[in-house]
């Protein structure tokens, strides 16, 4: 609450308050279930002294706005997942073998996550990891990756949890294969493929620009 923006350091230094002639301001966080989904601002061009009723009314509006935004985000998330699953289901209807299934999976994932490339990594008989399907980048059939910290895919499978890398050019706990650097890959997300809690492979997505993948991206 700032009844005089001129006395508030943050608002006094802000260009918006000065440009719009804001004299008084209330900022209320929009929270739902301990999650902040935004901020509601009430700005006044005349100096205003806020009463308890004023504050209660604005808080009520903020609570209602938070619920509406949260519900809209949930709907958007479910629609995104539904569209991806529907597209994958349609592709699987015409798949005739395992390779068709994997090819469909990486294509759908790349499209709905809006990434430059996606691939599925599976372990081979030589105890190394190999690309089983790829979309958006060259498929190097003879390329093998180390397990554990020997590669990004090996690290994802060892950790058994989604791994997000915002900038592959910075030091990592795993070995970054040279072909990723050569292709200018900056961001990556890897998710382990599980069958009855056992890791059977990994799905990886890549971007040539920095990106912080969201929780929704991981769930998709």
N, C-alpha and C positions, 0 to 999 in steps of 0.2 A: 504494500500500500504506500503510495507516494502522493500526499495531498499537495505537495509543492515539488514539481519535478526539478525545479532549480536547486533544491536541497538534496536531491538524490544523485550520487556520483555517476552511476551507470546511465541514468536517463539524461542527465545534464550533458554528458559527453556523446550521447547518441544523436545521429543526424536526423532520425525520424521525428523525435520530439521537437527538435528545433525547427525543422522544416514545416511541420504541421501545426506548430504553436500549441503543443500539448502542455497544459498547466497542471493537471492532476491525472493520476493513473492507478489502476489496480491490475495486478497480474495474478491469475489463479491457475495452478497446474491442473491439467485434466487427467485424473487418475481413475483407473479401473483395476481392482484386484491387485493393488500395489504396483501397477504398471502405468507409467506416464505416457500418454498418447498425444499430448500437445499442451498448449498454454492458451488461456483465454485472457485477452487484454480488454479492459474498459478504459478508454481514453477520453478526457474532457478538455475542451479548449478554454474553459473558465475554471478558476480556482474552486475546488469543491472540498467540503469537509464531509467525510463519509460517516454515516451512522451505522449502528449495528444492523438495522434493517437493510440498508444498502449492501452491506457485506454479505448478509444472509441470502439476499436475492441473487447476487452475482455468484455466490457459491452454489446455489441451487441450479442456476443456468449452466455453470461449469460441469456439475455432476451429470446433468442430462446430456450435455454435449459430449462428454467423455463416453457415456454409454452408447450413444449413437455412433460415434467414431469407431469405438471398439467393435460394435456389431457389424459395421460396414467392412472393417478390416477382416473380421472372421469370414464374412460372406465372400469377400474377394479371394481370400486364401483358399476356401473350400472350392470355389469356382475354378481357380487356377489348377488345383489338384484334380478336380473332376475332368477338366478339359484334357490334361495330360494323360490321365488314365483312360479316357475314352479313345484318344488317338492311339495309344499303345494297344488297347484291346482290338481296335480295328486292324492294326498292323499285324497283330498276332493271329488273327483269323486267317490270313493268307500265308503265314509262315509255314514252311514245309520241313524245316530242320532247325537245329540249334543255332546255326550261323544266322539264319534269317531272324530269329528271335533276338539275338544279340545286336544285330545291325539295326533292328527297329528300336531297341531300347536306347542305343546311343544317339540315334537321330532325334527321337522324341525328347530326350533329356537336353540335348544341345539347343533345340528349338525353344523349349519352354523355359529354360534357364537363361536364354539369350547369351550364350557363350560362344567363343570361337571354335572350340573343339571339345570332343568328349570321347572317352575310350573305356573299354572294359579290359581289365587285366586279370589273367588267370594263371595259376601255377602250372608249370610244365613237368614232364617226367624227369627233367634234369635238375629239379629242385630250384629252378630259376623261374622268374615271372615273365610272361609274354603277353603281347597285345592280342586279344581275341577278337576285338571289333573296334573300329575307330570311325569318327565322323569329324570332318573339318580340318584334318591334318593328314600327312602321309602315313600310310600303314606300313611300318617296317616289320615284316614278318620275322626277320632274323635277329631283331633287336631283343636282347634279354636284360632283365633288371634284377638287381640283387634284392634279397629278402631283408627284413628288418630295416636298419638305418642305411642300407645300401641303395635305396631309391625312395622316391615319394610314395609309390604304390606299396612297396614293402613296409614303409612306416605306417601307412594307413591300416594295412592288414594286421600289423603287430599291435597297434594301439586299439584296434577293434572299436573305433569311434570316429565320427567325422573329423577331418583335419582341414583347416582353412589356412591358406598362405596368401597374405595380401601382397607380398612382394618377394618373389623368388630370387631376386638379385641380392637380398640381404642374407646373412648367415643363417643356416637352418640346422636342425638336429639330424637331418638325413642328407645323403648325397644327392645333389641336384644334377641329373644327367645332362651332359653337354648339349644333346639335341634340343632340349627345352630352351637353353640359353640361345642356341643358334636360331631358333624360331621366334625369339623375342617374347617368350611367355613371361608374364609378370605375376599373374594371380592364378591360384589353383584351389580347387576343393576336391577332396577325396572322401568317398564313403565306402566302408567295408560292405561286402556282399555276404550275408549270413544265411546259413541253412541250419536250423535247429541249434542256434547259438554258435555254430562252428563257422569260421571265416573260410569262404570258398573263392574269394576274389575281391576285386575293388572296382568301383566306377569312379573315374576321374574326369573333371572338367577344367578347361584352361581358358584364360583370357590374355590378350596381349596388352592389357591396360590394368592398372591397380583397381581392385574391387574388394570390398568387404562383404562377403556372402552373408546372407541373413539366416535366421533360424528357419524361416519359411523355405529358403532355398535348400537347406539341409533336409527338411522333411519331405520336400518334393522329390 
